[in-house]
Amino acid sequence: MADFTLVIGNKNYSSWSLRGWLMVKLAGIDFEEIVVPLDLPETQPTIRKHSPSGRVPVLLHRGLPVWESLAIAEYLNELKPEAGLWPASLAARTHARSISTEMHAGFLDLRTHMPMNIRAAFPGKGMTSAVRADIERITGMWRDTRKRFAGSVPKDSGFLFGAFSAADAMYAPVVTRLRTYGVKVDSDTDAYCKAVLAFPPMQEWIAAAKREPWLIQQYELA
């Protein structure tokens, strides 16, 4: 058995699982993966075997459970500080943690009305004034963050702080939502979204999501 095991939900639907999975990938560790299909009678009992909160993702390190995506980021950062889960400078690192926490705690309208569904296309669906306000806040943060911090690193790869970080992992599901629901964005936001979607681990996740069995039909029809 591997030292690390990551328990996640369906790759097509589980936005929080995507965040945790990208962080583990960014840390560069070998891990086993347990996928628990969501919204089935056995879902909760299965998840609770691994996760004290009854939610995914949960990272198991030699039996020690670490749940919640931001806690996983912090734990991996302590184990692998050289992996760069957070930016190097204090100002950038503080900003990254702040915007990541805002994502963790907020944007309920966007998350409710535009649930993650990678293989679907629902142009225009779910757009309300509150969702639009969430999107404007998020894309404004993206533009501001890149303007302030991306140019200060040796190589700007198009991500929020130049290199892919835990902050990009936190917002990756939003990128998929903008594509699924056909949301029109400005050129800077579009360039950032393209960088995230082209990130090799993200490509790996998307390909796996498209291969998943269509177990939960209500998501496809909602």
C-alpha positions in Angstrom: 0.0 0.0 0.0 1.2 3.5 -0.9 2.1 6.0 1.9 -0.5 8.3 0.5 -4.1 7.6 -0.5 -6.5 10.2 -1.8 -10.3 9.6 -1.5 -12.3 11.6 -4.0 -15.8 11.7 -5.7 -16.7 11.4 -9.3 -14.2 13.3 -11.4 -16.9 14.8 -13.6 -18.8 16.4 -10.8 -16.7 16.7 -7.6 -15.2 20.2 -7.6 -13.6 19.8 -4.2 -12.1 16.5 -5.2 -10.5 18.2 -8.2 -8.9 20.8 -5.9 -7.4 18.3 -3.5 -6.2 16.0 -6.4 -4.4 18.9 -8.1 -2.7 19.8 -4.9 -1.4 16.2 -4.4 -0.2 16.2 -8.1 1.5 19.6 -7.5 3.3 18.1 -4.5 4.8 15.5 -6.8 4.0 12.5 -4.5 3.0 9.0 -5.4 -0.5 8.2 -4.2 -3.3 5.7 -4.6 -6.7 6.9 -5.6 -10.1 5.8 -4.3 -13.1 7.1 -6.2 -16.4 7.0 -4.4 -19.4 7.6 -6.7 -21.6 10.3 -5.3 -25.3 10.3 -4.4 -25.7 6.6 -4.1 -27.0 4.7 -1.0 -23.5 3.5 -0.2 -21.8 6.8 -0.7 -21.9 8.2 2.8 -21.0 5.0 4.6 -18.1 4.5 2.2 -16.7 8.0 2.6 -17.1 7.9 6.4 -14.7 4.9 6.5 -12.0 7.4 5.5 -13.2 10.9 6.3 -14.2 12.2 9.7 -16.3 14.9 8.0 -18.1 12.5 5.7 -16.9 14.5 2.7 -14.3 14.3 0.0 -11.5 14.9 -0.6 -9.6 13.3 2.2 -5.9 12.5 2.0 -4.6 9.6 4.1 -0.9 9.6 5.0 0.0 6.4 6.6 -3.4 6.2 8.1 -3.5 9.9 9.2 -6.6 11.6 7.6 -6.3 15.1 6.3 -9.7 16.5 5.1 -10.7 19.8 3.5 -8.8 21.0 0.4 -7.0 23.9 2.1 -5.9 21.6 5.0 -4.5 19.2 2.4 -2.6 22.1 0.8 -1.1 23.2 4.1 -0.2 19.6 5.1 1.5 19.0 1.8 3.3 22.3 2.0 4.8 21.3 5.3 5.9 18.0 3.9 7.1 19.3 0.5 7.9 23.0 0.8 10.1 22.8 -2.3 7.0 21.8 -4.4 5.8 25.4 -4.4 2.2 24.9 -3.4 2.2 28.5 -2.2 4.2 31.4 -3.7 7.7 32.1 -2.4 7.3 35.8 -1.3 5.4 36.7 1.8 3.1 39.2 0.0 2.2 36.7 -2.7 1.8 33.9 -0.3 -0.5 35.9 1.9 -2.6 37.0 -1.1 -2.8 33.4 -2.4 -4.1 32.2 1.0 -6.6 35.0 1.1 -8.1 34.4 -2.3 -8.1 30.6 -1.7 -10.0 31.0 1.5 -12.5 33.3 -0.2 -13.1 30.5 -2.7 -13.5 28.0 0.1 -16.0 30.0 2.0 -17.9 31.9 -0.7 -19.5 32.1 -4.1 -22.4 29.9 -3.1 -24.6 31.2 -5.9 -22.1 30.2 -8.6 -21.6 26.8 -7.0 -25.4 26.2 -6.6 -26.6 27.3 -10.0 -23.6 26.2 -12.1 -22.5 22.9 -10.6 -19.3 21.3 -12.1 -20.1 19.1 -15.0 -17.0 18.7 -17.2 -18.4 16.7 -20.0 -21.6 18.7 -20.5 -22.4 22.0 -22.2 -25.2 24.2 -20.9 -24.6 27.6 -22.5 -26.5 30.4 -20.7 -28.0 28.1 -18.0 -27.8 29.1 -14.4 -26.9 32.7 -15.0 -28.6 35.0 -12.4 -27.6 38.4 -11.2 -26.1 36.9 -8.1 -24.1 34.4 -10.2 -22.9 37.2 -12.4 -21.7 39.1 -9.4 -19.8 36.0 -8.2 -18.2 35.6 -11.6 -17.3 39.3 -11.8 -15.7 39.1 -8.3 -13.7 36.0 -9.2 -12.5 37.2 -12.6 -11.6 40.6 -11.2 -9.4 38.8 -8.5 -7.8 36.8 -11.2 -6.8 39.9 -13.3 -5.7 41.8 -10.2 -3.6 38.9 -8.9 -1.8 38.3 -12.2 -1.2 42.0 -12.6 0.4 42.3 -9.1 2.3 39.0 -8.8 2.7 37.0 -12.1 5.4 39.2 -13.5 7.6 39.0 -10.4 8.6 35.3 -11.0 11.4 34.1 -13.4 8.9 32.4 -15.7 5.2 33.4 -16.1 3.3 30.3 -17.2 0.0 32.1 -17.3 -1.2 31.2 -13.8 -2.2 33.5 -11.0 1.2 33.8 -9.5 3.1 32.8 -12.6 3.6 29.1 -11.7 0.7 26.8 -10.9 0.0 26.9 -7.1 -2.7 25.9 -4.6 -4.6 29.0 -5.5 -5.0 27.9 -9.1 -6.1 24.5 -7.8 -8.8 26.2 -5.7 -10.1 28.1 -8.8 -9.7 25.3 -11.4 -13.3 24.1 -11.0 -14.5 27.6 -11.7 -12.6 27.5 -15.0 -14.5 24.3 -15.9 -17.8 26.0 -15.0 -17.1 29.0 -17.2 -16.6 26.6 -20.1 -19.5 24.3 -19.4 -22.0 27.2 -19.1 -20.6 29.2 -22.0 -19.8 32.3 -19.9 -18.2 35.0 -22.0 -15.2 36.6 -20.4 -12.6 39.2 -21.2 -9.4 38.3 -23.0 -7.2 38.2 -19.9 -9.6 35.9 -18.1 -9.8 33.7 -21.3 -6.0 33.5 -21.4 -5.9 32.4 -17.8 -8.6 29.8 -18.3 -6.7 28.4 -21.3 -3.6 28.1 -19.2 -5.4 26.1 -16.5 -7.2 23.8 -18.9 -3.8 23.1 -20.7 -2.0 22.3 -17.4 -1.1 18.6 -17.8 -2.6 17.3 -14.5 -5.8 19.2 -15.4 -5.8 17.5 -18.8 -5.4 14.2 -17.1 -8.4 14.9 -14.8 -10.6 16.1 -17.7 -9.8 13.0 -19.7 -10.7 10.7 -16.8 -13.9 12.6 -16.2 -15.0 12.0 -19.8 -14.3 8.3 -19.4 -16.4 7.9 -16.2 -19.6 5.9 -16.4 -22.7 8.0 -16.4 -23.8 6.7 -13.0 -25.8 9.7 -11.8 -28.2 10.7 -14.5 -29.8 13.6 -12.6 -26.7 15.7 -13.0 -26.8 15.3 -16.7 -30.5 16.3 -16.9 -30.6 19.1 -14.3 
